[in-house]
C-alpha cells in the first residue's frame, strides 16, 4: 500500500507541475502589460529582409511557438518583469548563502551586497552570453542578412533588459546610501546604454547586433570573480592570479576582438541600417554601440595597466626574495 500511495503522489505532483507550466505559458501569452514599450514589429516593413522557411532560425522544439508565430506567442513585458523578479530573488539568495562564509560576515553591509550583486551579475552573464552564443553560431538566422528579426534573440535581450533594470535600480539605491562600491559613473553609463539598447532592439531587425553585444557578457563572470576573491581573502592566492589572467584573455577576446569584428561587419552596412531602421532606432543603435565600444576599450586599458602592475610587483618581490636568500 505505501508503494501505491507513493506512486499516486508522484503522479499528482507531475500533474500539478504540468498545470502550473500551462498556466505560466498562458500568462505569458496574454496581451502586453506595456504595449507602447514592448510591442515589437511582427512583420518586417517593406524593404526589409523577409524571414522565410529557408532563413528562419532553427531553435529548440520548446521554443517552436516563437519560431512559428514570432513574439506574438509571449508578452516580452511579462518576461522582463519575471527577469527583474528572478535576479532580485537571486540577490537575496546569494546574500543568504554567502553569509555562511566567515570572511563575508566581517565585511560591511554595502560590501556584502556588492559581492552578492557580483554573483547575480555573473549568473546573468552566463544566461545572456550562452543564449547569444547559441543564436550566433548554432542557427542560420543571418545567412542572407544581418538585419533580421529573431524571436529567440528578442527573448534573450528582454531577459537582459530585466537584469540591467534591476541592477541599475540597485546601483542608484545603494549610491543614495553613500555605498562607495556602487558609485561608478562608468557603471551608470554602461547600464543606461545596455538597457536602452536591449529595449530598442525589440523594435528593429537588430537581432544580430544584440547577439554580438551580449557575447561580451561572457567575460563578466571572471571580472565579477575578482572582487569576490579579493574581499574574501584570496588576493594573494594562485586562484586570484589565474582569474586575473582569465580576465585579460576573455576581456580581450569577448570585447576587444569581438567588438572590432562587429564594426568590420556592421560599419560598412551603417547606410543600409539607416535606411531600414526607424530614425529613433538607428540613433539608439549608433549612440549605444559607439559609446559602449569606447567604454570597453577604456576598461581594457585599465585592465592591461593593472595586469602590468601585478606582473611587475610579482617579479620585483621574487627578485628581492632571491637576493635575501
N, C-alpha and C positions, 0 to 999 in steps of 0.2 A: 504493500500500500504506500509506504513512503516514496517508493520509486515512481508510482503513478502520480502522486501529488507533486513530486519534483518535476516530472515531465510536463504536467499540466501548467505548473507555474512558469516553466520556461517558455511554453507556447504562448501563454498570456503576455509574458514580457515582450516577446517578439511582436505580437500583435499590437501592443501599446506603442512600441518603438516605431512600427510601420505607420500607425495612425498619426503619431507625432511628426514624423517626417513628411507625411502627406499634408498635414495642416501647415507645416512650415513652408512647403513649396507653394501651397495655395495662398498663404500670406504674402510671399514674395511676388506672386503673380497679380496682386491687387493693384489698382491704379496708383500712380506715383504720389508720394506724400509731398514732393516738391517738383511739380511738373515744369516750372519755369527754369529750374536748375538742372534736373535730371530727366531730360526728355531728348535723348539722342535721336538723330535722324535715322529712320528705319530704312529708307531707300536713298541711295546717292542721288544728288541732283544731276541735272543734265550736264554732261561734260565730264563727270567723274567716272572713274573706272567701275564697271559693273561687276558685281560678285556673282558669277555663275557657278554651275556644278563643278567645273574644272578648276576654278580658282578658289572655291570655298575652302575654308580651313578645315583640317581634319582634327577633331578634338575628341576626347574620350566619350564613350557612349553615354555616360552620366550627364554630359552637357549637350546631348543631341538636340534638346529643345532649343537651346541657344543657336545651334548650328542651323536649324531649320527655320526658326521664327525670329532670330535676332533678339534684341534687347526687350522686345515686347513680352517675352516669356517671364521676365523678372523685373521688378522695380529697383533700379540702381540706388535710389534714395534709401530704400529699406536695407540694402546691402551695406551702404555706408553707415547707417545707424547701427547695424549689427557689428560692423567693424569697429566703430568707436567704443561700443559696449565691450566687445571682445578684448581690445587692448587695454581698456580701463580696468577690467577684471584681472587681466594679466599683470598689471602693475601691482594690484593688491596681493595677488597670489605670489608674485616674485618677492615682494617685501616680506610676506609672511614666511616663505621658505628660507630666505636669506638670513632671517633672524636666528636660525639655528647655528650660524657662524658667530663665534665669539668676537672675531675681528670686526664683523659687520655691526654688532651691537655697540661697540665702542665708538662708532662714528656718529657724527651729528645727524639729526633727523633729515636735514636737507641733503646731506651726502648720501644717506641711505636711500632716499627717494631717487636721487640722481642715478645711483648704481642700479636700482630696480628698473628705472626707465631705460638704462642701457641694455638690460636683459630683454625688455619688451621690444626695443629698437632692433636688436639682433633677430628676434623672432619675426618681426615684420620683414626684415631684410631677406630672410630665408624664404618666406612665403612669396613676396613680390619678385624676388630675384629668380626663384625656381619657376614661377609662372611665366615670367618674361623669357627665361631661357628656353622653356618648352615651346613657347609661341614662336620665338625667333628661329630655332634650329630643328624643331620636330614637326613643323607644319609647312605647307606650301602656300601660305597666305599671301606672300609677297612675290610670287613668281612673275606676275605681269606688271605690277606697280607697287611702289611703297606707300601710295596714298589709297588705302583701303580701310574699310570698317571691319573690326574683328570683335564679335560679341564676347569671346573668351578674354581677350586683352582688356576690353572695357570693364569686365568684372574684376580683373586683377587691378586695374587702375583705380576702380572705385574702392576696393579694399585699402589700397594705398592712400587714397584721399581720406578715408576714415582714420587711418593711422596718423597722417600728418595733421588732421584737425585735432585729434586727441592730444598729440604731443605738443602742438603749438599752444593749445589751451593750457597744458601743464606747465610749459616753459613760461608763459605770461603770468600765470598764477604764482608760481614759485619765485619769479623775478619780483613780483609785487611784494613778496615777503622777504625780499632782500637776500635771496639764496644765490650766492655768487656763482655756484656751479652752473646755474641756468642762464646767467647773464652773458649772452653772446650775440652780438649784432649779426655775426655770420650765420648763427643758427636761426635767428628770426628771419633773415633774408632767405636762407635755404628753404625753410618750411613754407614760407609765404609763396615762393616761386613754385615749389613742388605741389602744394595744394591747388594753386591756380592752374597749373599745367594739367594735373590729373582730372579736374572737373571740366576744363575747357576741351580736353581731348575727347570727351564723350560726344561732343557736338560736331566733330570734324573727322575726316578719314585719316586719323593720325595714329593708328594702332602701332605702326612700325616705329614711329618716333618715340612713343611712350615705352615700347618694348626695349628699345636701345637704352633709354634713360633709366629704366628700372633695373637693367642689368648692372648699373653702377652700384646698386644696393648690395651686391654680392661681396663687396669689400667691407661693408659695415660691421658684420659680426666680429671681425678682427679688430677694427677700430674701437668698437664698444668694449671689447675684452680688455683693452689696455688699462683704462681707469679702474676696472674691477680688480685686476691683478695688482695694480699699484696700491690701491687703497686697502686691500685685504692682506698686504704684507708680502707680496711676491715680486716686488720691484727688482730685486737682485737675483731672481731665480733664472734658470735656463729657459723655463717656460715663457717668462716675460720677454727674454731676448728673442726666442723663436717666434713669438707673436709679433714682435716689432719687425722682424724680417718679413713675416707674412703680410703685415700691413703695407710695407713698402712694395712688395711684389704684387699683391692683389689690388692695391690702390692704383698702381701703375697700369696693370692690365685692364681692370674693370672701368677705370675712369679716364686715364690719360690716353691709352691706346684705343679704347672703345669710343671715347668721345671724338678723338681725331678721325677715326673711321666714320663716325656719324657725320661729321662735316664734309668728309670726302664724298660720301654718298648723297647727303641731303643738300649740301652747299650749291652744287650746280642746278638743283631742282627747286631752288627757292622761288624763281619766277613762276614755275608751274604751281607751286604751293600757293602763292599769292593769288593766282587765278582760280584755284579750286576752293580754298578756304574762304570763310567769311572774313570781312575786314577785322572784326574783333578776334576771331580765332587765329588769324595769321599774326596779328600783333602780339597776342599772348604767347603763341608758339615761338616767335622770334625773340621776344624780350626774355622769356623764361629760359630758353636754351642758351642764349648768349650770356645772360647773367650767371646761370649755373655753370657753364663752361669756365668762365673766368674765375668763379669761386672755387671750383675743383682744382684748377691749375694753381691757384694761390695756396690752397690747402696742401697740395702735393709739395710745393716749395718748402712749406713749413715742416712736412714730414721728412723730406730729404735733409733739411738743416738739423732736425732732431736726431735723425739716424747718424749723421756725421758727428754730431756732438757725443752721442753714446759710443760710437766706434772709437773716436779719439780718446775719450775718457777711459775706455776699457784698455786700449793699447798703452796709454800712459801709466795706468795703475799696474798693468802687467810688467812694464819696464822697471818701474820703481821697486816692485817686489823682487824682481830678478836681481837688481843691483844690491838690495839689502840682504840677500841670502848668501 
